[in-house]
Each structure stands twice: as structure tokens, then as C-alpha cells.
Amino acid sequence: MNRMDTFPACKKYAGYIVKERNKNTTCRVNYLKVIHIMGGYIILNLNWKSFVSGLLVGSALFSSISYAAPEVVKLIVNGKEVVSEVPAQIVDGSTLIPARALAEALGAKVAWDEGNRRVIVEGEGYNRYMDEQEAVRLAGAAQRHYWHISIGGLGSGAAESFDVKGTPYRLLGGDLDTKAKFTAFIEEVTTPEQAAAYWSKQTENGSIVEVNGKLAQPNADGGSLRNWNGAKAVLVRDGADLKTYAMTVPVGDTGETEQHEVKVRLVPGKGWRLDGMLDLVR
């Protein structure tokens, strides 16, 4: 049973963070309890100790003030107002806050895990627990990182092609256009050692070159039928900071699968990371 199924009142608010007023209901997958409401403001003073394994957990106190629904309210995080495309609001006596706006205001990264229907929030101290489901999630995230790089990142310069030794290249997008950005992006899902090894591999084989201080790649795209998000993992070697999983990965929709061995390592101060080159999960 999906964890949200145990809290049916939460379903109509999917995508928001909710605490039902006057109800003993806490939506623990996509939601956070709100601390306080007063005079049309939601006051939040949080740090990353509030984040546990991707779930946002907090204490909740609601004022006795009655509000007409829906009512847009201001979201204040650590003294600063957060403005989002979907505003914080009160609907049917419940206070709704956009998960992405709140998480990013706290310096987190937000991802949608389609296979498990989960909102994943990653911040300081995140992902210190690892099991089969988390190993699959990490592999799926690494695959998304691989293809994000392969298509040139955000704002790719693919439309502006130029030749490097007779091969058409394009500039990488602004989120990947320097070595520091490129390796930092990979380190979100792999160990620093594996990120450095992947950088060396890409630069040595010409997959990444530097042009006028910016990174570029061959002007070509690709794709994959592997569905790492839908993989099945079995723990085959266990350890406090290194685990190995045998993963069965679906390929396309024909029922075909591939077998892969995936190692994950606990990186101090960062959490669990793939202990293999990024192209392992392409």
C-alpha cells in the first residue's frame, strides 16, 4: 500500500504540503506540517535537521482565527518572504504550501520519482539510509543526470554548431559550461572519485572540450530504453558505507531486462552516492 493511501484526506492536495486543521492527519510523503498561522502569514523557521530521508517533518500549531477559503497567505521562511507561481493558501480550513517553493527556499533540490510516485527533497544530511528502494531511486537519478548532460544541459547552445577538428560541436548550457559546474552536477549522484574519473574519460575521448573558456560537446543527441526507475534491486553485499545491489533493469516495453551490478557508497557530509561511472546507468 502506498503510504499516502493511509491518509485519504491528503490526496486532493497532491503537490502541496498540508496539515489538516483540527484533524490528526499528517501527510508524510509529499507534505509538511505548518508551524504557525497568524494574521495571514505562515511563519516557518526550519533547518535541515527537519529533513529526514526526503520527508519534511515539523511541529504544527494553528491559531484559532477563522479564514474564508480559499485565502492566499504569505510564506515567510527564516524571515524572508517566498514568492511562488502557486501561492500558499488556505483551502477548506487547511493550509497548503507548494513543496518546491518551500524546499528550494531552504536550499534543497526537488525531484519527482515517477516510478514510486514520490516527491524527493535532497538537502544537507539527506539519504543516510539506504535500502533496495533507495538504491533504485539513486540509479534512476543518475540516469537522469547522464541524459541531462547528453542533451547539453539547460539552455544548450545546440542551435549554434561549430566545428572542432572537423566534428560539429555545441556549447553546453549554463548549468554545465565549466569544469566546476560539470563535476559538481555529477557529484550529486556519484562519489567525487567517480565524478573525477568520468570527467577524465569525457575530456580524453573528446566528448567534452573547452572552447574560449566554456565547455562544448559533439552536436548529437541520443536516448535509452532502459528504465532504471523501474528496476528491481537485491542486496548482495552489505556494509556500513559500501553496499552492492544486483539490479534487474527493464528495457523497453517488451518484457526484456538486463542484469547490472550497482555499488553505492556513503560519502561523508553528502549521503549515499553511486560508486561507478555515470555512464553505467545510461
FENHU-V516358 format. One record per residue. N is the residue number from 1. RES is the residue in one letter. SS is DSSP state (h for helix, s for strand, l for the rest). Layout:
BEGIN
N_RES_SS / N_RES_SS
END
This chain:
BEGIN
1_M_l / 2_N_l / 3_R_h / 4_M_h / 5_D_h / 6_T_h / 7_F_l / 8_P_h / 9_A_h / 10_C_h / 11_K_h / 12_K_h / 13_Y_h / 14_A_l / 15_G_l / 16_Y_s / 17_I_s / 18_V_s / 19_K_s / 20_E_s / 21_R_l / 22_N_l / 23_K_l / 24_N_l / 25_T_l / 26_T_s / 27_C_l / 28_R_l / 29_V_l / 30_N_l / 31_Y_l / 32_L_l / 33_K_l / 34_V_l / 35_I_l / 36_H_s / 37_I_s / 38_M_s / 39_G_l / 40_G_l / 41_Y_s / 42_I_s / 43_I_s / 44_L_s / 45_N_l / 46_L_l / 47_N_l / 48_W_h / 49_K_h / 50_S_h / 51_F_s / 52_V_s / 53_S_l / 54_G_l / 55_L_s / 56_L_s / 57_V_l / 58_G_l / 59_S_l / 60_A_l / 61_L_l / 62_F_l / 63_S_l / 64_S_l / 65_I_l / 66_S_l / 67_Y_l / 68_A_l / 69_A_l / 70_P_l / 71_E_s / 72_V_s / 73_V_l / 74_K_s / 75_L_s / 76_I_s / 77_V_s / 78_N_l / 79_G_l / 80_K_s / 81_E_s / 82_V_s / 83_V_l / 84_S_l / 85_E_l / 86_V_l / 87_P_l / 88_A_l / 89_Q_s / 90_I_s / 91_V_s / 92_D_l / 93_G_l / 94_S_s / 95_T_s / 96_L_s / 97_I_s / 98_P_s / 99_A_h / 100_R_h / 101_A_h / 102_L_h / 103_A_h / 104_E_h / 105_A_h / 106_L_l / 107_G_l / 108_A_l / 109_K_s / 110_V_s / 111_A_s / 112_W_s / 113_D_s / 114_E_l / 115_G_l / 116_N_l / 117_R_l / 118_R_s / 119_V_s / 120_I_s / 121_V_s / 122_E_s / 123_G_l / 124_E_l / 125_G_l / 126_Y_l / 127_N_l / 128_R_l / 129_Y_l / 130_M_l / 131_D_l / 132_E_h / 133_Q_h / 134_E_h / 135_A_h / 136_V_h / 137_R_h / 138_L_h / 139_A_h / 140_G_h / 141_A_h / 142_A_h / 143_Q_h / 144_R_h / 145_H_h / 146_Y_h / 147_W_h / 148_H_h / 149_I_h / 150_S_h / 151_I_l / 152_G_l / 153_G_l / 154_L_l / 155_G_l / 156_S_l / 157_G_l / 158_A_l / 159_A_l / 160_E_l / 161_S_l / 162_F_s / 163_D_s / 164_V_s / 165_K_l / 166_G_l / 167_T_s / 168_P_s / 169_Y_s / 170_R_s / 171_L_s / 172_L_l / 173_G_l / 174_G_l / 175_D_l / 176_L_l / 177_D_l / 178_T_l / 179_K_h / 180_A_h / 181_K_h / 182_F_h / 183_T_h / 184_A_h / 185_F_h / 186_I_h / 187_E_h / 188_E_l / 189_V_l / 190_T_s / 191_T_l / 192_P_h / 193_E_h / 194_Q_h / 195_A_h / 196_A_h / 197_A_h / 198_Y_h / 199_W_h / 200_S_h / 201_K_h / 202_Q_h / 203_T_h / 204_E_h / 205_N_l / 206_G_l / 207_S_l / 208_I_l / 209_V_s / 210_E_s / 211_V_s / 212_N_l / 213_G_l / 214_K_s / 215_L_s / 216_A_s / 217_Q_s / 218_P_s / 219_N_l / 220_A_l / 221_D_l / 222_G_l / 223_G_l / 224_S_l / 225_L_l / 226_R_s / 227_N_s / 228_W_s / 229_N_s / 230_G_s / 231_A_s / 232_K_s / 233_A_s / 234_V_s / 235_L_s / 236_V_s / 237_R_s / 238_D_l / 239_G_l / 240_A_l / 241_D_l / 242_L_s / 243_K_s / 244_T_s / 245_Y_s / 246_A_s / 247_M_s / 248_T_s / 249_V_s / 250_P_s / 251_V_s / 252_G_l / 253_D_l / 254_T_l / 255_G_l / 256_E_s / 257_T_s / 258_E_s / 259_Q_s / 260_H_s / 261_E_s / 262_V_s / 263_K_s / 264_V_s / 265_R_s / 266_L_s / 267_V_s / 268_P_l / 269_G_l / 270_K_l / 271_G_s / 272_W_s / 273_R_s / 274_L_s / 275_D_l / 276_G_l / 277_M_l / 278_L_h / 279_D_h / 280_L_h / 281_V_h / 282_R_l
END
